[in-house]
Amino acid sequence: MATSTRGNPSLGDILRSVGVLAGVIAAIAIVFNVLNDPEPRLPDPVDYQQALTVAREEYAYPVLAPEPVPDGWRATSVDFAQEESGDRWRLGFLIDEGEAFVGLEQTDGEIESYRDERLEDFAPDGESTIDGVTWERLLEDDDAPDRALVRVDGALTIVRGTVSYEELEAFVRLLR
């Protein structure tokens, strides 16, 4: 006589059912949390002073940073490296309560290739003269374009952001 397992689930059936239910509940929780997040989380601020000190001691060019940092500006990224291709320094800030970004990049190696890589979708857009120094203006080919101020003086310096040229110029005036 054959026996039926109908109505008497095996342990495997129970575990599979629990696993499927747990997956569905987890998916619902993730979607709920993403859709109900009241505001995006801003990156944690970074303390770049130690990196700046090291870079200024070891690099052959004047490593720049804003001094003083304006109120409400949050340093969110710092990166520096000494490589065969040159010494690189990057520093990024969120401003206007995270609505805008301003970044600074410098390198003294392979300037043309670095510039081409970092500003690939940018086109010339005039010049800015800041404290007697001429900076090239570049505008990104995008729906919400970044702007950049660029100069080469022993090292390549790029100041780039989601703000106006006037705000980038004000940032450049803070660089020491």
C-alpha positions as CSV (number, residue, x, y, z in Angstrom):
1,M,0.0,0.0,0.0
2,A,1.4,3.4,-1.0
3,T,1.6,6.2,1.6
4,S,1.0,9.8,0.7
5,T,3.1,12.6,2.1
6,R,0.4,15.1,1.3
7,G,-0.4,17.1,4.5
8,N,2.8,15.9,6.1
9,P,5.6,18.1,4.8
10,S,9.1,17.0,5.1
11,L,11.8,19.0,6.9
12,G,13.2,20.0,3.5
13,D,9.8,21.4,2.5
14,I,9.5,23.4,5.7
15,L,13.1,24.9,5.4
16,R,12.5,25.9,1.7
17,S,9.2,27.6,2.7
18,V,10.8,29.5,5.5
19,G,13.7,30.5,3.3
20,V,11.3,31.9,0.6
21,L,9.3,33.8,3.2
22,A,12.5,35.2,4.7
23,G,13.6,36.4,1.3
24,V,10.3,38.1,0.5
25,I,10.3,39.8,3.9
26,A,13.9,41.0,3.5
27,A,13.1,42.4,0.0
28,I,10.1,44.2,1.3
29,A,12.1,45.7,4.2
30,I,14.9,46.9,1.9
31,V,12.4,48.5,-0.5
32,F,10.5,50.1,2.4
33,N,13.8,51.6,3.9
34,V,15.0,52.9,0.5
35,L,11.7,54.6,-0.3
36,N,11.2,56.0,3.2
37,D,14.7,57.4,3.7
38,P,13.8,61.1,4.5
39,E,17.1,62.5,3.2
40,P,20.1,61.0,1.6
41,R,23.0,60.3,3.9
42,L,26.0,62.5,3.4
43,P,29.4,61.0,3.4
44,D,31.3,61.2,6.7
45,P,33.7,64.1,6.9
46,V,37.4,63.3,6.6
47,D,40.3,64.9,8.4
48,Y,42.8,65.6,5.7
49,Q,45.3,67.6,7.7
50,Q,47.8,64.7,8.3
51,A,47.7,63.7,4.6
52,L,48.2,67.4,3.6
53,T,51.2,67.7,6.0
54,V,52.8,64.5,4.5
55,A,52.2,65.6,0.9
56,R,53.6,69.0,1.6
57,E,56.8,67.5,3.1
58,E,57.4,64.9,0.4
59,Y,56.1,66.4,-2.9
60,A,58.2,68.6,-5.2
61,Y,55.4,71.0,-5.9
62,P,53.4,73.3,-3.6
63,V,50.5,71.1,-2.4
64,L,47.4,73.3,-2.1
65,A,44.4,73.2,0.2
66,P,41.8,75.9,1.2
67,E,42.8,78.0,4.2
68,P,40.5,78.8,5.9
69,V,37.8,76.2,5.0
70,P,34.5,78.2,4.7
71,D,31.8,77.4,7.2
72,G,29.4,74.7,6.1
73,W,32.0,73.0,3.9
74,R,32.6,69.3,4.6
75,A,35.8,67.6,3.4
76,T,34.6,64.2,2.2
77,S,37.5,62.8,0.2
78,V,41.2,62.9,0.3
79,D,43.6,60.8,-1.8
80,F,47.3,61.2,-2.3
81,A,49.9,58.9,-3.8
82,Q,53.5,58.9,-4.9
83,E,53.8,56.9,-8.1
84,E,56.3,56.4,-11.0
85,S,54.0,58.6,-13.0
86,G,54.1,61.4,-10.5
87,D,52.9,62.6,-7.1
88,R,49.1,63.0,-7.0
89,W,46.9,65.0,-4.5
90,R,43.1,65.1,-4.4
91,L,40.8,66.8,-2.0
92,G,37.0,67.0,-2.2
93,F,34.3,69.1,-0.4
94,L,30.6,69.0,-0.2
95,I,29.1,72.5,0.2
96,D,25.6,74.0,0.5
97,E,24.5,71.2,2.8
98,G,25.6,68.5,0.3
99,E,23.9,70.1,-2.7
100,A,27.2,71.0,-4.4
101,F,30.7,69.6,-4.8
102,V,34.1,71.3,-5.2
103,G,37.3,69.3,-5.7
104,L,41.0,70.0,-6.1
105,E,43.4,67.8,-7.9
106,Q,47.2,68.2,-8.5
107,T,49.9,66.1,-10.1
108,D,53.4,66.7,-11.4
109,G,53.7,63.6,-13.6
110,E,52.3,62.8,-17.1
111,I,50.4,66.1,-17.0
112,E,48.8,65.8,-20.4
113,S,47.6,62.3,-20.1
114,Y,46.3,62.9,-16.5
115,R,44.5,66.1,-17.7
116,D,43.0,64.2,-20.7
117,E,41.8,61.4,-18.5
118,R,40.3,63.6,-15.7
119,L,38.7,66.1,-18.1
120,E,37.7,63.8,-21.0
121,D,34.3,65.3,-21.6
122,F,35.2,68.9,-21.0
123,A,35.6,71.7,-23.6
124,P,37.3,75.1,-23.4
125,D,35.0,77.8,-22.1
126,G,37.3,80.9,-21.7
127,E,39.7,82.1,-19.0
128,S,39.6,83.4,-15.5
129,T,42.3,85.6,-14.0
130,I,42.6,85.1,-10.3
131,D,45.1,87.3,-8.4
132,G,47.1,87.9,-11.6
133,V,47.2,84.2,-12.6
134,T,45.4,82.9,-15.7
135,W,43.3,79.8,-15.3
136,E,41.7,78.0,-18.3
137,R,37.9,77.5,-17.9
138,L,36.4,74.1,-19.0
139,L,32.8,73.1,-19.2
140,E,31.6,69.4,-19.1
141,D,29.4,68.2,-22.0
142,D,26.6,67.0,-19.8
143,D,23.0,67.8,-18.8
144,A,24.2,69.0,-15.4
145,P,27.7,70.0,-16.3
146,D,30.7,70.4,-13.9
147,R,33.0,73.3,-14.5
148,A,36.7,73.3,-14.1
149,L,39.5,75.8,-13.7
150,V,42.9,74.5,-14.8
151,R,46.5,75.7,-14.8
152,V,49.9,74.2,-15.2
153,D,52.7,75.7,-13.2
154,G,55.3,72.9,-12.7
155,A,52.3,70.8,-11.6
156,L,48.8,70.4,-13.1
157,T,46.1,71.9,-10.8
158,I,42.4,71.2,-11.5
159,V,39.7,72.9,-9.5
160,R,36.4,71.3,-10.4
161,G,32.8,71.4,-9.2
162,T,29.1,71.6,-9.6
163,V,29.1,75.3,-8.9
164,S,29.6,78.5,-10.9
165,Y,32.9,79.7,-12.2
166,E,32.7,82.6,-9.7
167,E,32.4,80.1,-6.8
168,L,35.3,78.1,-8.2
169,E,37.3,81.3,-8.4
170,A,36.5,82.1,-4.8
171,F,37.7,78.6,-3.8
172,V,41.0,79.2,-5.8
173,R,41.5,82.4,-3.8
174,L,41.5,80.3,-0.6
175,L,44.2,77.9,-1.7
176,R,47.5,78.1,0.1
